[in-house]
Amino acid sequence: MGIAPSANANRITANRTDSLRKEKIRSSQDTRILRRRGTSAVHWYRNPQMSALDRPEVQKTDVVSKVSVRQFAERMRAEMIPLSGSVSYYCAAVPMSEEDFKEYVEEPIAALPPAVAGALPKLRILLVPYLEKTGKTNGKASAEYVSMEKPAERKASLDSDIRLEGEAVLVFALKDQEIAEYHYRLYRRLAAIMADQWNDTVRSAYTRLIREELSADAHGEVDDASWTAKQTLLRRQKGARKESPSYTAYLRQSFIDTLTLYLHGLCCDIDVETGPRQLPSRYLRKRLELLRELYPPAEGYVLFPEELT
């Protein structure tokens, strides 16, 4: 595994030493360097006798097609399968093959740097067929539901998260989704958790690096969200390095996007061709080197190809 500029200065490649699985990632016209293409997807099988959504404790009617994410998480608490001391998972449709388990649960968690794994709260990962979101109605906030039926495209959601008694519950809709997209969303959720609790050492080091980039007028970013936050910052204030709500929002989002790429690159083979809004590879490499210093990879995982032996 690893991440490094290729012969093309605008290309970054990540490699994994213990897997032949490759996740090709190419930009569209925007920043989204983590767009995926591939063929792997979970094959969901509905138990003819009783699926997770059909269980008596979840039912409110004779036929239940969806329940709220919070209700589902609460009901499935006792069904969670331990993966490590702080991580457990539950697959809402059975059976999950051994290969599916490795690709969706075991390998992505094993690839986490110890400093990241140790800093995360207790995690529960719920793998479900579909997620459906609803808009605001009668002044009530929007809600998300776990669904066995495919929702309309405008209502479909791919991931969600809630907090239950100090635990982070991450919910992912996997049916009809590529495995690379799932990996990206998993690591993005974990990166967001890390951004919400980063310590002074991490924040200071990352802030220095971002201020250097802003001083050098470095163009581009790692992903759409950080690109948008950066443009907002540059429009609203001339001194982009000054502390402000826009600066804080950009700093946090760029950290999330960069940490997402770092974690994903440690787990999987990633081939990235940058788009016109992409952060130049020399700046991206410096960010990744900093994250490697702050969150050293687990034994057996490397960041750059030259580290392979």
LUMNUKOL-838440 format. One record per atom (N, C-alpha, C): x, y, z. Coordinates in steps of 0.1 Angstrom, whole numbers, plus 5000, padded with zeros to 4 digits. Layout:
# residues N
XYZ;...
//
This chain:
# residues 309
500849885000;500050005000;500950125000;500450244995;501250364995;500650464987;501150584988;500650704980;501850784976;501950804963;503050884958;502750934944;503451054940;503251094926;503850994917;503150974906;503650884896;504550964886;504850904875;505650974865;504951104860;503651094860;502851214857;502751294870;503151424869;503151504882;501751524887;500751504879;499351524884;498751394888;499451294890;498951164894;499451114907;498651054914;498950994927;498550854928;499350764932;499050624933;499250564947;498250494951;498350424964;498350274962;499250204969;499350064967;499249984981;498749864980;498649784992;499449664991;500249625001;501149514999;500449375000;499349365008;498749235011;497449205003;497249274992;495949254985;496149284970;495449204962;495549234948;494349324944;493449344953;492349434950;492749574947;492249624936;492649764932;491349844931;491449974936;490350064935;490750184927;490350184914;490750294905;489850414909;490550524910;489850654914;490250764905;489250814898;489550914888;488651034890;489251154888;488451284889;487451294878;486351354881;485451404871;485951544868;485051634863;485551774860;485751854873;485351804884;485551874897;486651814905;486551834918;487651784927;487551644931;486451584929;486151454936;487151344931;488251334938;489251244934;488951104939;487951094947;487550964952;486350904946;486050944933;485050874926;485550734922;484750634923;485150494922;484650434909;485350334904;484750244895;485250104899;484350014897;484649874901;483449784900;483649664903;482449574901;482049504914;482849514925;482549444937;481349514944;480449434949;479349474957;478849364965;478249394977;477649294985;476449234978;476349104979;475149034974;474249014986;473149084986;472249074998;471248954996;470948885006;470048775006;469048795017;467748795014;466848815024;466448685030;466548665043;466248535049;464748515048;464248415041;462848395039;462048375052;462648345063;461948325075;461948455084;463048525085;463048645093;464348725090;464148845084;465248935082;465249035094;466249125094;466449215106;465149305107;464649345096;463549435097;462149365100;462149235099;460949155101;460849115116;461849135124;461849075137;460749135146;460149065155;459049115162;459349245170;460549255175;460849375183;460849505174;460949485161;461049605152;459649625146;458849525145;457549545138;456649635145;455849705137;454749785142;453549755134;453749695122;452649645114;452949505109;452049445102;452349315097;453549305088;453749415080;454849415070;455549545073;456849535076;457649655078;458749665067;458749775060;459749795049;460849885053;460549965064;461650055068;461450095083;462550135089;462450185103;463450295104;463350385113;464250495115;465650445118;466650515114;468050475117;468250465132;467750555140;467950545155;467250425160;465950395156;465250285161;465950155157;466450145145;467150025141;468350005149;469150115151;470350095159;470150055173;469050105179;468650075193;468249925194;467449885184;466949745184;468049645181;469049685174;470149585170;471349585180;471249665190;472349675200;472749535204;471849455208;472149315213;472649225202;472449265190;472849175179;474249205174;474949305179;476249345173;477249235176;478049215166;479149115166;480449185169;481149155179;482449215182;483549185172;484249295168;485349275159;486649295166;486649395175;487849425183;487249475196;488149535205;487749575217;486749695217;486849775206;486049895205;485149895193;485249795184;484449795172;483549675171;482349695167;481449585165;480649615152;480049515146;479349535134;478049445133;477149475124;475949395122;475549405107;475349295101;474949295087;473349265087;472649355081;471149355083;470549245073;471249185065;470749075056;471748965056;471348845056;472148725057;472048645044;473048565041;474348555048;475348655042;476348685050;477548765045;478648665043;479148655030;480248565028;481548605035;482448505036;483748535042;484448645035;484348645021;485048745014;484448885016;483048885017;482449015020;482849065033;482848975043;483249015057;484649075057;485649015050;486949065049;487049205043;486349225031;486449345024;485649455030;484549425037;483649535042;483949565057;484449475064;484649495078;486049475083;486549355081;487849315087;489049395082;489249405069;490349465063;490349625065;489249685063;489249835065;489549875079;489149795089;489349835103;490849795107;491349685102;492649645105;493749745099;493349815089;494249905082;494350045090;493550065100;493550195107;494950205115;495550315114;496750345122;496350325137;497250275145;496950255160;496450385166;497150495163;496750625169;495350665166;494850635154;493550665150;492550565157;492850435156;491950335163;491850365178;492950405184;492950435198;492150555202;492050655193;491350775196;489950775193;489450685185;488050675182;487250625193;485950675194;485050625204;484650485201;483850415209;483350285206;482550295194;482750205184;482150215171;481150095169;480050125163;479150025158;478850045144;479149945135;479049965121;477849875117;476849945111;475649875106;475649875091;475549755085;475549735071;474049705067;473449785059;472049765056;471849775041;470649725036;470449735021;470349875016;469449955021;469250085016;468950185028;469250315025;468950425034;468050515027;466950565033;466050655027;465950785036;466050895030;465951025037;464651095034;464151165044;462951245042;463251385044;462551475037;462651615039;461951665051;462151795054;461451855066;459951855063;459151815073;457651815071;457051875084;456151965082;455452025094;456452085104;457552135099;458452195108;459452105115;459251975112;460151865118;461351855110;462451815116;463751795109;463651675100;464451675090;464551555081;465051435089;464651315084;464951195091;465551095080;466250985085;466750885077;466150745082;465950655072;465350525075;466150415069;466250305076;466850185070;465650115063;465950085050;464850025042;465349905035;464449805033;464649685026;464349705011;463549815008;463249844994;464049954989;464349954976;465150064970;464250194970;464750294976;464050424976;464150494962;463350594960;463450674948;464850744949;465450774937;466750824937;466950954945;465951044944;466051174952;465951154967;465451034971;465351004986;466550914991;467350864982;468350764986;469450834993;470050765003;471150815011;472150695012;473450725012;474350615012;474950585026;474950685035;475550665048;474850755058;474950725071;474350805081;475150775094;475050865104;475650835117;474850895128;474850835140;474150885151;475050855163;474850915174;475450885187;474450825197;474850715203;473950655212;474750625225;474550695236;475150665248;476650665247;477250765240;478650775238;479250695227;478450615221;478950525210;478650595196;479550575187;479350625173;478750515165;477550535160;476950435152;476950475137;477750405129;477850435115;477050335107;476150395098;475250315090;475550335075;475650225068;475950225054;475050145046;474450205035;473650135025;474550075015;474549945013;475449875005;474949814992;473649794992;473049724980;473149814968;473649764957;473849834944;475049934945;475849924956;476950014957;478249944955;479250014949;480549954947;481349954961;482149864963;482949844975;483849964977;484350024967;485250144968;484550264974;483250274969;482450384975;482250364989;481950244993;481750215008;483050245016;484150205011;485450235018;485650385019;485350455009;485550605009;484650665020;483350625020;482350675030;482750635044;483150515046;483550465059;484750555065;485750575057;486950645061;486550795063;485650845055;485250985056;484551005069;483650915073;482950925086;483950915098;484950835097;485950815107;486850945108;487151005096;487951125096;487251235102;485951245100;485151355106;485151335121;485051215126;485151195141;486451245146;487551215139;488851255143;488951405143;488351475133;488451615132;487651685144;486651615149;485851675160;486651665173;487651585174;488351565187;489851575185;490351645175;491851645173;492451725185;493651685188;494351745200;495151865195;495751935204;496552055201;497652025192;498351915194;499551875186;499151865171;498051785169;497551765155;497051895149;496251965156;495752095151;496852195147;497752205156;498852305154;499652265142;500052135141;500852095129;500152115116;498852075116;498152085103;497852225100;497552315110;497352455107;498552515101;499752485106;501052545100;501152505086;500852385082;500952335069;499952405059;498752425064;497652495056;498052635054;498552705064;498952845063;500152855053;501052765053;502052765043;501452755029;500452675027;499852655014;499152785010;498452845019;497752975016;498653085013;499853085020;500853195017;501353175003;501453044999;502053024985;500953024975;499753064978;498653064969;498452924962;498552824970;498452684964;496952674959;496852624947;495452614941;494952474944;493652464945;493052334946;492852274960;492252154960;492052084972;491851934970;491551864980;491551714979;490251664975;489151734979;487851684975;486851804974;485651774970;484651884967;484451964979;484251904991;483851985003;484952085007;486152035007;487252125010;487452234999;487252194987;487352294976;486352404978;485152374981;484052474983;484352554995;484852495006;485152575018;486352665016;487252625008;488452705004;488052824996;487152804986;486652914978;485853014987;485052964996;484353055005;485253145013;486353085018;487353155026;487953265018;488353225006;489153324997;488253434993;486953414991;486053514987;485753614999;485653565011;485153645022;486253725029;487553685028;488553765034;489853755026;490553875026;491753885019;492853815026;492953835039;493953765047;493453625051;493653525041;493053395043;493553315055;494753365060;495353285071;494853335085;494053445085;493553495098;492453405103;492353395116;491353315123;489953375120;489053295116;487653335113;486853215112;485453225113;484653115111;484853045097;485153125087;485353065073;486752985073;487753045080;489052975081;488952845089;488252855100;488052735108;487352625101;486252665093;485552565086;486352495075;487152585068;488052525058;489152435063;489752475074;490752405081;490252265084;489052255090;488452125095;488152045082;487552105072;487152025061;488351965053;489352045052;490552005044;491251885052;491251895065;491751785073;490951665071;489651675071;488751555069;489051485056;489151575045;489351515032;490751455030;491751515036;493051465035;493251335043;492651335055;492751215064;491951105057;490851135051;490151025043;490950955033;491651035025;492550985015;493750905021;494250955032;495350885039;494950745044;493750745051;493250615056;492950515045;492250575034;491850485023;493150435016;494150515014;495350475008;496050365015;496050365029;496650265036;495950125035;494650135032;493850005031;493949945017;493850035007;493549984994;494450044983;494449974972;495150024960;494350134954;494850254953;494150364947;494950434936;494350444925;494950514914;494250644911;494850754913;494250884912;494750964901;493951014893;494251114883;493551244886;494351344888;493751464894;492951544883;492051624888;491251714879;491751864881;491151954874;491652094874;491552164888;490752114897;490552174910;491452094920;492252004916;492951914925;494151984931;494451974944;495652024950;496851954943;497852034939;499051984933;499651874941;500251774935;500751654942;501851684952;502651794949;503751824959;503151864972;502051944972;501451984984;500651864991;500051784983;499351674988;500251574995;501451554989;502451464995;502851515009;503051645010;503451705023;502351685033;501151695029;500051665039;500051525043;500251435034;500251285037;501451255046;502551315043;503751285051;503451335066;502851445067;502451495080;501551395088;500551355081;499551255087;500251125090;501251085082;501950965085;502750985098;503251105100;504051135112;503151145124;501951195123;500951215134;500251085137;499951005126;499250875128;500050765120;501150725126;501950615119;501150495115;501450445104;500650325099;500850205108;499950115108;500049985116;501149905110;501649805117;502749725112;502249645100;503149655089;502749585077;502149675066;501849805070;501249895061;502250015058;502250055046;503150165042;502350265034;502950385033;502250495027;502750515012;504050515010;504650544997;505250424991;505250414978;505850294971;507250264975;508050374977;509450354980;509750284994;508650275002;508750215015;508550065014;508150015002;507949875000;509249795000;509249685006;510549605006;510349474998;
//
